[in-house]
Each structure stands twice: as C-alpha cells, then as structure tokens.
Amino acid sequence: MKKAISLTLTLVLALSLTACAKKDSAPEMVPAIPAQPVETTPAETAEEPQEQAAIYTTEARTVETEITAEDGTVVGNTKCTLNYLTTDGGEEMQAVCKTFNDAMDAFAAETYAEDSEFAAHSREVYEWQTSENIEFMPCYDEFAVTDTLMSDTMLSIVGAGSNYTGGAHPNNYMMAWNYDLRNGKFFTLNDLTDDPAALRAAIADEVFFQIAAESDSEMYNEDYADTLRATEDFNVYFQTGNMMTVWFDEYVIAPHAAGIPAFSMELSVIDPYLNAAGAALLGR
C-alpha cells in the first residue's frame, strides 16, 4: 500500500516538474510592431490659369442708305449687312483684321454709299422715267452675309443680294471673300495650286456631271459646257465638312429664271492639284 502511494506521488511530482519545465521554456511574446505613419501625397495645388490664346471673331454690321433726288424724292434704298473681323490679339493680328475690314468698307462704299454708282444710277432712272411719264419705282439693293466659315488658317464668307434698277425684274447675286488669316491676304482657287488650268478643269468636270444628272438640265444655256471650260477662276466659298461651293452669276450659264447656279462638292475634287501652301490653308 505504501509502495502504491509512493509510486503515485512520484508520478504526480514528475508531471508537475514537466509542466514547470515547459512553462519556463516557452518563448517570450514578440511585441507588436508599432504602426508606421502612412506617407500621403499632398493635394495637388490648383494650376494657375493659363493665358488664353488670342482669337479672331466676326461681328455683323449693317449700313442703310436712303438715296434722294434733287427734288427730295426718294429714288433708292440700300441695306448692307457684312461681317467684320475682330481680335483680342496684338499688332499683327490687328493688322490682319484691318486689311479685311478695309475691303468690306470698300465693297460697301462701291455699291451702298450715297455717292456710289448705284445711287447715281437710281437718280438717272428717276429722271428718265419721270421725263417719259413712266411710273417710277424706287431702286433698291440689299445684301447680307449668309454663311461664315472660320478655321485656324482661313476665313470664308459668302452673302446673297438682290437689286432692282428699273428693269423688268430684280437681279440676284452672290459675293464671297476667302481670306488667309496667317498673312492677311485674300486668295482665290488659282492661288492654291501650281497648275490652275488642271484644277479648274477638275471643277468644270464636276459641275458638268452634276448638271447632267439634273432632271431639268435643258434649262442651261446651250454653250454652258464651253463656258465651264473657259472660266478663268471660279467663284467659290468653303464650308464645314470638307466641302466647297462654286457658283455662276445670273445669265452666265443659265437664264435669270434658273436663279444663281451653285454646285457643292467635296474638297477631294481639288486635292490632287493643291500645292503645299494650298493644302495647309485648307487643312488637307
């Protein structure tokens, strides 16, 4: 019995010593690594506003004139609305504007001023008709810009007008101005190529094909094809979408009843004939 108790105590003591040994040999807890501060990117400062590039703009100006005879009778009226070029740029850009605007003033003065040829003609018509006891109707001339295209390199403006000078009916007309904004010079189709004859021939062919496709192509003058071939420089204005339009004054290739014949076409028609300067001007 004592032997059994002694054995039991021996086992308990052994277990107790083993537990103490394990407890004493356990590794110490590794302290937690303190959190490192997260480096944050400071908020980007707002960029200083950049100076806006100088630009060109257009503004419409209207001039109206009443023409009177010596007896005070109103013999004519004119109304002209043109687009003038403006800029917030420096001297060079101001000079470009001045050249263009001087041309607009000259055009207006030539037709719409009180001392213009139109005014003189209106007075002559009045004097003649009254001397012949013909009922007099005042003459008139009205013009207004209808379309404007401005790019980084060029300005193209077209307008439509109508005048009455005592004839059987009013006459209609169009005017266009194509202007190089880089050097302040007006240009025509012939200025865009080193081979004006080939460029004009390509346009004439396109106009001929368009007329041939019209259902009423017989309304054109019999010799209109010859006129197309003989045209020295087409009237033209440029539009968005890589388009251009050429037109002919009344009676040139068709009678008054046909109106003003105008033909729109893609710039690809003239692409093969453009020189480097012409291609750059038209953005080709």
Helices and strands as residue ranges (DSSP letters): H 2-25, E 56-68, E 74-87, H 91-112, H 117-131, E 139-150, E 154-164, E 171-180, E 185-186, G 189-192, H 196-213, G 217-219, H 224-230, E 235-239, E 243-247, G 256-258, E 262-266, G 267-269, G 271-273, H 276-282
